[in-house]
Amino acid sequence: MDWSKAKTILIVAFIITNLLLIYVLVGENHIYEPTLKDEFIDEVIALLAEKDIRLGTDIPKEIPRLNSMIVEYERVNIEQLNQNYFDNEGIIEQNTVGLSKVVKGEESFLLINERSIIYENKEDDEIYKDLDEDKALQLAEDFIDKGKFNMADMKLSFIKEDEGIFYIEYSKVYKDVFVEKAFTNFQIDKRGVKRFERSWLKEKDLADVEIYISTAPKSILTLLGMQQAYGKTITDISLCYYFEPEKHDYLDQPTDAKQGKAVPAWRIQFDDGYKIFIDEY
């Protein structure tokens, strides 16, 4: 007997058997998951419509699973902000534990817990007479670059113009998956950057085991009991990593949290930029 040939045949048979097993298991997940059936999804859409919640995107039909992730807040100090934005010419009015402020003329930065940044510009001069969306985005990116913040993990997730003000939001992404709640927000008008807010997360470690959560059609039924969703249009439904310090029982002071575990959740974004996170298991 040619043992070499026989061994090759056995290996090929083993591979084919495993592929068939995977196909059957995956197929069964889709066949026997009732909340992914078209009939169920149609019923969900009808129930949402009764609450004046409209769909401007498709409802994902996947079996949702994602690893949990340990994240930490991006740390900033008031001296950095003074150096990067004011060339050290700003006046640090307050620099205490939990709250710092630096001012230069009509501009100021407020820093909370070394992680939440709020910039305000109260200048009246209109510098950009022909401001449009492209120019507003360029001003936002220039402002980010000036602060030496890395744009590699940032994704433009919302932009809207209202009465001459552009509202812009960048969200954190890790391998094309949103990481919430991390945000970099702008209000930009003809004066330039009027307001800037940032609270960012950095990934530290990824768990080995995947976590399964409820399907998207089932999860978004939660919106039926949320009045803040009524009258809005859903523009995006995405699986994300979700960190909510208030949900960590071991944290006595969630506002002082430096790191924690981000878990899989559905990220529901509406046409006005408002977001709801659903992490049902």
N, C-alpha and C positions, 0 to 999 in steps of 0.2 A: 504493500500500500504506500502511495506517495503522501507521507505525513505533512509535508510542506504545503501541498495543494489542499489537503483536507483541512489543515489549520486555517488557510486563507478563506476557504468556503465557510467555515464556522464563524470566523470573524465578521465576514460580510453578512451572514445570516443574523448574527447578534446585533449588528448595527441596524439592519432593516427592521428587526423586531422592536428595537428601542424607538426607532422613528415612528413606527406604526402605533406604539403605545402612547407616545407623546401626542400624535395626531388625534388618537381616540380621546385622550384625557382633555386636550384643549377643545376638541369638538364637542365633547359632552358638556364642558363648562358653558359653552355658548348655547347648546341645544336646550339644556335643562335649567338655565338661569332665566326664570320667567320675567324678571324686570328688564331684560334686554330684548324681549320680544317687541315687534313693531306695534302690536295691539296695546301693550302696556305703555309704550312711549307715547302713542297717540292719545291715550287716556290722560297721561301726565300733562301733555300739551293743552288738552281741553280744560283740565282743572286749573292750570296756570292762567289760562285766558279768562276764566271766571273771576280771577283776582286782578285782571288787567296787567298780567305779567307776560310780556311777549318774548318770543325767541328770535334773535337775529343771528343765530349760529346753530350748528348741529349738536345734538346731545351725544356724547361719546358712548359707544357700545362695547367698550372693553371690560374685561375683568380687572378692576383697578388694584394695583399692588405697587408698593414702593418701599424702599428701605427707610428706616428712621435715620436721622442725622443729628449729630451734636454740632450746635452752632454757638458762636460767641459774638457779642456786639463789637463793632468797629470802635476803637478807642481814639478819641481826639482830645487835644488840650488847647486851651485858649491862646497859648503862645504860638502854636502852629498856625492857627487861624490869623492871628495878627501878622505873622511873618508872611504867609502865603498871599493874603488878600490886601493887607495894609502896609507891607514892607516895613513892619515894626513901628509904624508911625501912629498906630491906634493907641488910645488910652484905655488901659485895663481898669475899669471902674470897680469890678468885683471879681474876686478869685477865691472862692471858698469851696468847701466840700459840697458837691451837688449842684453848684450854680456859679457860672462865670460869665462875665460880659466885657466886651471890648468895643470901643466906639471911635469912629473917625468921621468928623463932620456929621452928615445926615445918615451915615451908614453905621450899622451895628451888628454884632454877632452875639447871640445868647447861647450858651452851652449848658445843657442840663445833664448831670450825671456822666459827663465826659463821653456821651454817645448821641445825644439829640441836639442837633444844630438848627438854630433859627436865625436867618439873616433878614434884615429889613433895610430898605433904601427909601428914605423920605424926601429925596431930591425932587424938585418940581420941573427941572429942565427936560424938555422932550428932545432926545438926541436922535432917535430913529423915526423920522417922519413917515417913511414908507414901510413900516414893519409888516412883515407877512410871516406865514408859518415857517418857511425855510430859514428866514433870518432869526426868528425866535428860537428855533432849534440850534442854530449856530451859536447864539448868545448863551444858551444853556450849556452847550458842550464846552465853550470857552471858559465859562465860570467853573465847571467841573475840573477842567484841566488846570486852571489857575490854583485850585485848592489841592492839586496833586492827588486827586481821587482817581482810582483805576476804573476805566470804563469797560474793561474786558468782561466783567460779570454784570453789566447793566443792559437792560432792554427797555426801549421806549414802549410803554404799555398804555399811555393815554395822552391825548392832546385835544384841546378844545379852545376855540376863541369865543369870548363873550364880552361884548361892549369894549372892544379894544384891548382886552387882556387875554393873553394866551396862558392856559393852564396846562402844564406839562408834568407827566410823571414817568420816572424810570423805575423799573422793578428789578430786583435781584434775581439772577438765574444761575443755576448750577447744571451744566450739561443740558441746556435747553429746558430745564424744569424750573418753574418759579420757586423762589424761597421767600416765604412770607412770615412775619410782617417786616419787610425791609423796604424802604422807599427813599427816593430823592425827588422832591417836588419843587416846581417853579411856578411863579406868577411873573410874567414878563409883559411889559407894555412899552410905549414909546420912550420911556425913560431908561429902558434896559431891564435888568433883573430887579424886580420890585420886592420879591420875597423868595426865599430859598429855605427848604426844610429837608433835613436828612437824618435818618436813623438806619444804619446799615448792619447787616449780618455777614459773618464770614464762616464758612464751613470748616469744621475741625476734624470730624471723623464720621464715617458711614458704617452703619450696622451691617452685618453679614446677612441677616435674615430679612426677607421681604415681608411686609405687612399688607394684608388684604383689607380693603374697606368696602362699604356699600357701593353698589353701582351708581353711576351718575343719574339715571332716571329715577331711582329710588331716593337718592339723597336730595335731589332738588325739590322733592315734595315738601321738604322742610320749609321751603319759601312760602308755602300757603299760609303759614302762621306768622309770617314776618311782614308787618305793615310797611316797613321801610322798603320792601321790594315792590309794592303795588304801584302800578302806573309806569313801570320802567321796562326797558328792553334789555334782555341778556345778550351781551356781545361776545362773551368768551366763557367757556367751561373747561377748566384745565386741572389736571392733577398737580398738586404742589407739595412742597415741604412746608409745614406750618408750625411756627413757634409762637406760643401764646403764654407769656410768663405767668399770667393769672391762673392758668390751669395746672401749674405745678404746685402740688400740695406742700412740697418741702420748702417753698419760698415764702417767708413771712412778709417780705417787702418786695413784691414783683417789680417795682420801679427800679430797684437796686440790682436786679439780676444782671449778671455778666455773661452767663452762658446757660444753655439748657438743651433739651431734646426737641427737635422739629419732627413732627409725625406727618404721615400722608393725609391729605385732605383735598376736598374739591374746592377750587377757587372759582367763584362765580362773579364775573365782572359785568357791570351794567353800562348803559350808554352815557351816563353822567359821570363815570369813573368810580362810582361806589362799588365796594367789593364785600362779598359775604363768603365766609369760610365754613365748610361743613366737614367735620371729621368723624362721621358715624362709622361704627364697626359692626 
